[in-house]
Amino acid sequence: MPQEVVTLKEAFGLLSTGIQNSEKVAIGSFWEFTRDIWSQSFERPELFNAWHVEFLCTEMESTIYDEGLNYTAVLPRAHFKSTILGHAFAVWVLLKATTDTRILYLSYSDTMAKYHISEINKEVARNPFISNWIRNEAPKADYTFRYRNSNGNSLEIEHGGLFSFKRGMHVNGALIADDILKDPENPLNMSQINKIEEHFMTESMFIPNQGVPVVVMGTPMLPGDILAKLETDTRFKHRKLPAFDPVPGRRVLMPELYDEDWLLEQQKAKPKSFASEFLLHPFLSTESYFSEEDLAKVLDYNLRSYPANHNHEFSEGETIFAGFDVGKKRHPSHLVIFKKKGDRIEQIHQTWLDGWDYTQQIEFLNDIANNFKLTKGYVDNTRGELEDRGLDARWWPMHFTAKSKMTMAQIFETYVNEGNTRLIADERQTAQILSVNNELKAPETPMGHGDAFFSVAMALQACFESSQYQMQTVGNMQEVLEDLETAINDAEKTPAQAVQDRLLKYNDTTPNDGPTPRPLNPECDDANCGPNVWIPERGLCLYCGFRK
């Protein structure tokens, strides 16, 4: 004989008359349960009618039980994230259970996980309905959630810290990972962020039995953290809802609690923390070299990256400059290309070379030089990864020192302030520019190591130098480069000799018949690094790239 069930509305009446048998109650959907039952544990149950509460409950249930996927939610602070997707979901799963069921509630630390268990216990105890359905087996234990339904099934929520949960544990209800990036004692650095990702992916993901859902929620800490990584994980559906609601026709995510004026006041008072905690744009430094406001002035959302594999033609008077920051194994190389005509400088290309070996990078850069008719580009040659690999002569080496980096940064800043430079509004590029602090340092992240800052800075330095030296000191830089290329191809003269010859054309300088002068750059062992390739007005050696 089929089991008798009643509607959720009718269940309230049954409960009021002391009906204890949970099997007779249809708990309803996750949204119905949250709106009609779970909300009654709180002073303002009407807040659970907020648009995003229904949206998240409905999407999460459909994702898990219809699509068979896990769920990630990135939400602002104080927007019912844990209350709904953590606490309410855990209790809803247990109320629907027909067998012994266990859930693991995971946080960064076990202390945080215990706090959530304590809150769930309080919320259940305050609820006028749930306590009639299940019996507390540990009423005096704040950090233990152990209940039993009328059928005798054990219903448990275990707590655990990300790095301290019981190895070998398995759960058949759900794994809920709530704020696994948040350490209340200390701000996390990137090495810890990487450890969290590795541990979660290799350990935590295997705690649930096959087919048991994993729910991850939190607020982002750093670019490339576990929340960002799960965005591209095909096992998860990812949902991100900032406080300023991106849904058409809506301005604020939860106006019932935070109106637009209040949010704008918070943003004005603490723009960087607001960006991370409410807009879900993590920041890396409170002392960034460029502020978001600075960079916003030069971002152009109409610009698109020219394809790298096309042979591009440019109009008369247009010159092309590029910068290439060479990445290590832990982060990618980054290429930017700019077009200059008159006073306007416009970015026309950017590429991240994730996982490319150096031979592939050389081939790519040589194609770029030809396809874009490159006037001059700088390559980060600090560690010499691309030396002696056949790089096109239009790519000049740049040795990173404290002085050279500061020079690049100041040139970059000058172009930003002048207002004639435009950058492609690429999210990853922008984030990596903003990650560099006033000391010109940036944390290592899976998304980069401030690479975009330095690739752009190198390109703009190439642009700046060519503008300064053209017909003033060394003549047309393209002609110099042509001489260099001819010299290399014909093996008639060294690159240094080619530069010297070009200098002699535009300066009243005669060759030195005496001994070969010592290099002006004390770090250079090449005797060709001498006066004939030295630009005293700029403190620049054209042969080795040394800047005084």
Stockholm file with secondary structure:
# STOCKHOLM 1.0

chainA/1-548         MPQEVVTLKEAFGLLSTGIQNSEKVAIGSFWEFTRDIWSQSFERPELFNAWHVEFLCTEMESTIYDEGLNYTAVLPRAHFKSTILGHAFAVWVLLKATTDTRILYLSYSDTMAKYHISEINKEVARNPFISNWIRNEAPKADYTFRYRNSNGNSLEIEHGGLFSFKRGMHVNGALIADDILKDPENPLNMSQINKIEEHFMTESMFIPNQGVPVVVMGTPMLPGDILAKLETDTRFKHRKLPAFDPVPGRRVLMPELYDEDWLLEQQKAKPKSFASEFLLHPFLSTESYFSEEDLAKVLDYNLRSYPANHNHEFSEGETIFAGFDVGKKRHPSHLVIFKKKGDRIEQIHQTWLDGWDYTQQIEFLNDIANNFKLTKGYVDNTRGELEDRGLDARWWPMHFTAKSKMTMAQIFETYVNEGNTRLIADERQTAQILSVNNELKAPETPMGHGDAFFSVAMALQACFESSQYQMQTVGNMQEVLEDLETAINDAEKTPAQAVQDRLLKYNDTTPNDGPTPRPLNPECDDANCGPNVWIPERGLCLYCGFRK
#=GR chainA/1-548 SS CCCCCBCHHHHHHHHHTTCCCGGGBCCCCHHHHHHHTGGGGSSCGGGGGSHHHHHHHHHHHHHHHTSCCEEEEECCTTSSIIIIIIIIHHHHHHHTCSSCEEEEEEESSHHHHHHHHHHHHHHHHHCTTHHHHEEESCTTCTTCEEEEETTCCEEEEEEEETTTSCTTCCBSSEEEEECTTCCSSSCCCHHHHHHHHHHHHHTGGGSBCTTCCEEEEECCCSTTSHHHHHTTCTTEEEEECCSBCCSTTCSBSCTTTCCHHHHHHHHHHSHHHHHHHTSCCCCSCTTBSSCHHHHHTTEETTCCCCCTTSCCCCCTTCEEEEEEECCCTTSCEEEEEEEEETTEEEEEEEEEETTCCHHHHHHHHHHHHHHTTCSEEEEECSSCTTTTSCCCTTEEEECCCHHHHHHHHHHHHHHHHHTCEEEECCHHHHHHHHTCBTTSCCCCBTTBSSHHHHHHHHHHHHHHHHHHHTTTTSCCHHHHHHHHHHHHHHTSSCHHHHHHHHHHHHSCCCCCCSSCCCCSSTTCCCTTCSGGGEETTTTEETTTCCBC
#=GC SS_cons         CCCCCBCHHHHHHHHHTTCCCGGGBCCCCHHHHHHHTGGGGSSCGGGGGSHHHHHHHHHHHHHHHTSCCEEEEECCTTSSIIIIIIIIHHHHHHHTCSSCEEEEEEESSHHHHHHHHHHHHHHHHHCTTHHHHEEESCTTCTTCEEEEETTCCEEEEEEEETTTSCTTCCBSSEEEEECTTCCSSSCCCHHHHHHHHHHHHHTGGGSBCTTCCEEEEECCCSTTSHHHHHTTCTTEEEEECCSBCCSTTCSBSCTTTCCHHHHHHHHHHSHHHHHHHTSCCCCSCTTBSSCHHHHHTTEETTCCCCCTTSCCCCCTTCEEEEEEECCCTTSCEEEEEEEEETTEEEEEEEEEETTCCHHHHHHHHHHHHHHTTCSEEEEECSSCTTTTSCCCTTEEEECCCHHHHHHHHHHHHHHHHHTCEEEECCHHHHHHHHTCBTTSCCCCBTTBSSHHHHHHHHHHHHHHHHHHHTTTTSCCHHHHHHHHHHHHHHTSSCHHHHHHHHHHHHSCCCCCCSSCCCCSSTTCCCTTCSGGGEETTTTEETTTCCBC
//
